Amino acid sequence: MKKNWWKILTVVLLIYVLVMGLVGRVPRQPILNETVRNLYFHVTMWFGMVIFLFTSLVYAIKYLRSSNITDDDKSAEFAKTGILFGLIGYVTGALWGSATWGDPLPKDPKIISAAIAMLAYFAYLVLRGAFEDEQKRARISSTYNIFAFVIFNVLIWILPRLTDSLHPGNGGNPGFKIYDSDNVMKPVFYPAIAGWTLLGVWITTLRVRMKNLDRKVSEY
Amino acid sequence: MNNRKETFDPVYLSANYFKVLNEVKTLIWKEITLEWRQRYALNGMLLYVVSTVFVCYLSFNLQRNLLTPIVWNTLFWIILLFTAVNAIAKSFAQERYGRLLYYYTLSSPQAIIISKIIYNCLLMLALSITGFGFYVLVMGNPVGSLSMYLTSIILGSVGFASTLTLVAAIASKAENNGALMAILSFPLIIPMLLMVIKLAKNALDNLDMSANQDEILVLLAIDAIVVALSLVLFPYLWRS
């Protein structure tokens, strides 16, 4: 029970976020209207994605230093969770975009860079599928993981120079703060980031445990 | 086996600076000799560029007015991208397992990756300059500042070569590495491609040098990052 306190915290946080997100008070804004609630569901997905991909990178480096196969399991599963969050972020973003920008997928540096990140990590999964030997797969895909993450960061840094962004806080747009001038969203937004991220960690730990069990079963 | 050779170790590298440099020189020379001996591969790649350009020429021939400078530029870089992926994919694939083991006993992984990168840079430069010549010949030449455009070609081919060399090393470890090479490299090459297309576009419009400085610096920075990463990561690939 002591070890599982954070799972209870996750459930509590997400119930709070869902209730407050769907019926709580939000600022009235032109164009945004009620879609502003998507802040709790869309933006948090991107936070989660970046956090998970970074964790995946950390475990990839750890694997290369230690050659411990569980580090590679964690790296792969965090990358998969990152992809899942990225895809959900895409869907919620397209919903939001069609309501406010009049186009689900406009040409926008953040959308493009997220798409490229997805491509790179899909390639990572394909690469993992190409090997039979566990250690070999781990070593080679960890290398690609590190390479992909660094290039992804370079990309995030370059793209805003090429096109303007529609997203708040980019390309001369004001940050999201101005829509939430009386700070009613922050008390829900920050717990939402924590809640969704913890949920992702929970999913990942379950999958890592499953993989470990699979390995044990196949050893017998 | 000397363990320090296997991982990235700045102390080892600086102490054996001349030794590594010598190894690099020998390895590059070996690559060039090998390439020259089996010239069909080199000729094949040159023919690949030329025939791709020719296909583009024929496809656009009916409606020449559709070929605006932007299309001209983008098409050229896409041809170069595919040429690079095809040419560099074989840089590790052609090595036999036994021969790799032989190199392993002879030289440090850093020397091998540096020599491959330098060799691929030279190869890409030759291919892209030939490709550019032929492209201009058949598709017309809307370039405003030729020297700037050549700079972008040089920076682009060096960048493509350095990024793709490590990806080729990764792909060569898998069985069917032809398809894998394209999948793995396209997402990673995009930042560089975007930057280089922008630089080339500026050269087409003959913009002032000051407008290009930013792009050139960013391209050089990406190159530096990629080469540094290759140096650090290649020893881990090498060991398997």
Chai-1 contact restraints between the chains, C-beta under 6 A:
chainA,res_idxA,chainB,res_idxB,connection_type,confidence,min_distance_angstrom,max_distance_angstrom,comment,restraint_id
A,L64,B,Y236,contact,1.0,0.0,6.0,A-B,restraint_1
A,I116,B,P187,contact,1.0,0.0,6.0,A-B,restraint_2
A,I116,B,I190,contact,1.0,0.0,6.0,A-B,restraint_3
A,L119,B,P187,contact,1.0,0.0,6.0,A-B,restraint_4
A,A120,B,P187,contact,1.0,0.0,6.0,A-B,restraint_5
A,A123,B,I183,contact,1.0,0.0,6.0,A-B,restraint_6
A,A123,B,L184,contact,1.0,0.0,6.0,A-B,restraint_7
A,V126,B,I183,contact,1.0,0.0,6.0,A-B,restraint_8
A,A130,B,A174,contact,1.0,0.0,6.0,A-B,restraint_9
A,K136,B,S240,contact,1.0,0.0,6.0,A-B,restraint_10
A,R139,B,Y236,contact,1.0,0.0,6.0,A-B,restraint_11
A,R139,B,S240,contact,1.0,0.0,6.0,A-B,restraint_12
A,I140,B,I170,contact,1.0,0.0,6.0,A-B,restraint_13
A,I140,B,K173,contact,1.0,0.0,6.0,A-B,restraint_14
A,T143,B,L233,contact,1.0,0.0,6.0,A-B,restraint_15
A,T143,B,Y236,contact,1.0,0.0,6.0,A-B,restraint_16
A,T143,B,L237,contact,1.0,0.0,6.0,A-B,restraint_17
A,Y144,B,I170,contact,1.0,0.0,6.0,A-B,restraint_18
A,F147,B,L229,contact,1.0,0.0,6.0,A-B,restraint_19
A,V150,B,L229,contact,1.0,0.0,6.0,A-B,restraint_20
A,I151,B,L188,contact,1.0,0.0,6.0,A-B,restraint_21
A,V154,B,P191,contact,1.0,0.0,6.0,A-B,restraint_22
A,V154,B,I222,contact,1.0,0.0,6.0,A-B,restraint_23
A,L155,B,P191,contact,1.0,0.0,6.0,A-B,restraint_24
A,I158,B,P191,contact,1.0,0.0,6.0,A-B,restraint_25
